[in-house]
Structures are given as structure tokens and as C-alpha cells.
Amino acid sequence: MKQKTLHILLACKEPSSFAAFSQVLSEDSRLKISQASSAERSLQTMRKRSIDVAVVADELQDKSGLQFVREIVADNPFINCALASPLYPQEFHEQTEGLGVFMQLAVDPDAEAARQMLILLENLNQLRKPIQKDRKQQ
């Protein structure tokens, strides 16, 4: 059975701040990567393509990353989001509680952060497999 390609949107004001992070992602053949520098361009991409994961920078050209995550989650509550933020973990948790953000990234995420995100996404996928299997048996 062929594995579905996971489509990841990188929403970041300065693509260079995500360079090492996006390099790791681009090397994985299971992933398709789209990039946008603003919330508006990100939304345009999301209207054209089915996005599985949104990786959002702390600041976009037209609004904060947190504002954008709130907006996209309100529209698509099942999207997986990772958010770059300088907040301390407890404060980050309080700010993002209820938004389904699965990972906090550093403001300039590195290659190791990308590898950690891929591990988390694989684990999330593993959680889904038994549920899908059970549904097929019913």
C-alpha cells in the first residue's frame, strides 16, 4: 500500500529563518512542502491544496503566527499545527491551549527541530492507524 504524501505548509515572514528546518523536510520523499510569507498567501495556498500540517513562524508579514493559527484552526479544526514562539513553555501552553498545536518550535527552528517534528508526526500517524483499521472492520 502506497503511503499518502503529507503536505506541509511553511508560513514564515523570512524563509531564511526556516532554511535548515525546511532543508530536512525537503529531503523526505513522503512530504510535499509549500511556503508562504503572509497569512493571506498561506490561506490562498490552503484553498488550492489540502494541507495536512501548518508550520507557522512567530511573525508573518501581515499578522502574528498565533493570530494566524487561531484563524486556520477555526476554519479547519483538524489541521496539525506547529508554531514557532519565543514564549516559555508554560506561557506557550496557556496561549495555545485548545488550538491543537502539537509542537512549539524555536523562532529560528533548526534541522534537529525538523527531525523531531517528523518523529511526532509519525507518532500521530501511528495513533490513527488502529482507528482506521477498526473502521474498516465494522
Secondary structure per residue as TSV (DSSP state, phi and psi in degrees):
chain	resnum	aa	ss	phi	psi
A	1	M	-	360.0	126.8
A	2	K	-	-75.2	135.4
A	3	Q	-	-77.5	138.9
A	4	K	-	-66.7	138.9
A	5	T	-	-72.0	133.0
A	6	L	E	-92.0	123.6
A	7	H	E	-98.3	119.8
A	8	I	E	-113.0	131.0
A	9	L	E	-102.3	124.4
A	10	L	E	-101.2	110.0
A	11	A	E	-105.2	105.7
A	12	C	-	-149.0	136.8
A	13	K	S	-61.0	-44.4
A	14	E	-	-118.0	99.9
A	15	P	G	-53.4	-29.2
A	16	S	G	-63.3	-27.0
A	17	S	G	-72.3	-16.0
A	18	F	G	-110.6	13.2
A	19	A	H	-58.7	-53.4
A	20	A	H	-65.3	-38.9
A	21	F	H	-62.5	-51.1
A	22	S	H	-69.3	-28.1
A	23	Q	H	-60.6	-45.3
A	24	V	H	-61.7	-44.0
A	25	L	H	-63.8	-40.8
A	26	S	H	-67.1	-19.2
A	27	E	T	-82.8	-8.9
A	28	D	-	-95.4	114.9
A	29	S	T	-67.4	-13.3
A	30	R	T	-81.3	-5.2
A	31	L	E	-115.4	146.0
A	32	K	E	-119.1	128.8
A	33	I	E	-112.8	132.5
A	34	S	E	-121.2	149.9
A	35	Q	E	-129.5	147.1
A	36	A	E	-149.0	148.4
A	37	S	S	-100.2	-7.8
A	38	S	S	-136.3	164.3
A	39	A	H	-63.5	-42.0
A	40	E	H	-60.9	-46.7
A	41	R	H	-66.8	-35.7
A	42	S	H	-62.6	-44.6
A	43	L	H	-63.3	-37.8
A	44	Q	H	-61.0	-44.0
A	45	T	H	-62.3	-42.1
A	46	M	H	-67.8	-27.5
A	47	R	H	-74.6	-29.8
A	48	K	H	-84.6	-32.2
A	49	R	S	-130.9	154.9
A	50	S	-	-82.6	114.9
A	51	I	-	-99.3	130.3
A	52	D	S	-91.5	-36.2
A	53	V	E	-137.3	131.5
A	54	A	E	-110.4	122.2
A	55	V	E	-107.4	114.6
A	56	V	E	-117.0	131.1
A	57	A	-	-72.5	163.9
A	58	D	S	-60.3	-37.4
A	59	E	B	-132.0	134.5
A	60	L	-	-107.6	175.4
A	61	Q	S	-63.4	-30.9
A	62	D	S	-117.6	-3.3
A	63	K	S	-171.7	171.6
A	64	S	B	-73.7	156.3
A	65	G	H	-61.2	-40.2
A	66	L	H	-63.5	-42.4
A	67	Q	H	-60.5	-42.2
A	68	F	H	-65.7	-42.1
A	69	V	H	-60.9	-44.1
A	70	R	H	-57.4	-41.1
A	71	E	H	-66.0	-48.3
A	72	I	H	-72.4	-32.7
A	73	V	H	-69.5	-34.3
A	74	A	H	-63.5	-35.2
A	75	D	H	-83.2	-35.5
A	76	N	-	-137.9	85.9
A	77	P	T	-66.0	-11.5
A	78	F	T	-99.9	3.7
A	79	I	-	-74.1	140.4
A	80	N	E	-84.1	130.8
A	81	C	E	-126.4	138.4
A	82	A	E	-118.7	141.6
A	83	L	E	-131.1	128.0
A	84	A	E	-79.6	133.6
A	85	S	-	-158.6	142.0
A	86	P	-	-85.8	-0.7
A	87	L	S	-66.5	151.9
A	88	Y	-	-65.8	151.2
A	89	P	H	-51.8	-43.3
A	90	Q	H	-64.0	-43.9
A	91	E	H	-65.9	-39.5
A	92	F	H	-60.1	-45.6
A	93	H	H	-59.4	-44.4
A	94	E	H	-63.7	-40.8
A	95	Q	H	-70.6	-31.0
A	96	T	H	-106.9	1.0
A	97	E	T	-55.4	132.0
A	98	G	T	86.8	-2.9
A	99	L	T	-96.3	-8.1
A	100	G	T	72.8	22.6
A	101	V	E	-71.1	120.6
A	102	F	E	-91.7	-9.3
A	103	M	E	-159.4	136.5
A	104	Q	E	-97.0	131.2
A	105	L	E	-110.9	156.9
A	106	A	-	-65.9	160.2
A	107	V	S	-58.0	-39.4
A	108	D	S	-115.4	81.9
A	109	P	-	-65.2	142.5
A	110	D	-	-102.9	-175.1
A	111	A	H	-61.1	-39.4
A	112	E	H	-63.9	-37.5
A	113	A	H	-61.7	-38.9
A	114	A	H	-64.2	-43.0
A	115	R	H	-64.0	-40.7
A	116	Q	H	-64.7	-39.6
A	117	M	H	-63.8	-41.0
A	118	L	H	-63.1	-38.3
A	119	I	H	-63.0	-45.6
A	120	L	H	-61.3	-41.8
A	121	L	H	-65.2	-38.4
A	122	E	H	-63.9	-40.3
A	123	N	H	-65.4	-40.1
A	124	L	H	-62.5	-40.0
A	125	N	H	-65.1	-38.4
A	126	Q	H	-63.1	-35.3
A	127	L	H	-66.7	-30.3
A	128	R	H	-78.9	-31.2
A	129	K	H	-56.5	-49.0
A	130	P	H	-62.2	-34.5
A	131	I	H	-65.6	-44.8
A	132	Q	H	-62.8	-41.0
A	133	K	H	-63.1	-44.7
A	134	D	H	-61.1	-39.3
A	135	R	H	-64.7	-37.1
A	136	K	H	-67.6	-31.3
A	137	Q	H	-77.1	-18.5
A	138	Q	-	-77.4	360.0
